[in-house]
Each structure stands twice: as structure tokens, then as C-alpha cells.
Amino acid sequence: MKINDEYITQNPIYKEETIRHKARLDEEERRAKISAEAKRKKDFRKRLIYGVASLIMVLIIYFKLIKAFGN
């Protein structure tokens, strides 16, 4: 009995394992996308909070210091 590529690729066990492997890779890719999306949302929230805090600090400095000592 000769074992060659055609014999291996036509084997039902090989086909089943190939399908399992592709499904596993798809699942890992899906999880990576979900994780990246969650990280992106978390980073956006953090940047938004820092931006609002920076704006508030600039306004406080402007109205408390510059307006108070400007007259």
C-alpha cells in the first residue's frame, strides 16, 4: 500500500481534522476581534474622560486666574 498525498487528503479522518482546525482558527480570530473591539471602546472612553478633564482644567484656569487678575 502506497501512502501519498492523495491518499491522505481523501481520508475522512483527515477531512474531519481539517474542518476542526479551520473552525478552531475561526473561533480564535472571532475572539481576537471581540477583544480588540472591547479594548478600542475602553480606550475611547478613557480618552474622552481625559479630554473633558483637560477642558475643565483649562476653563478653571482661565476663569479663576486670568479673569480674576486681569482687572
Order of alpha helices (4+ residues) and beta strands (2+ residues): alpha-alpha-alpha
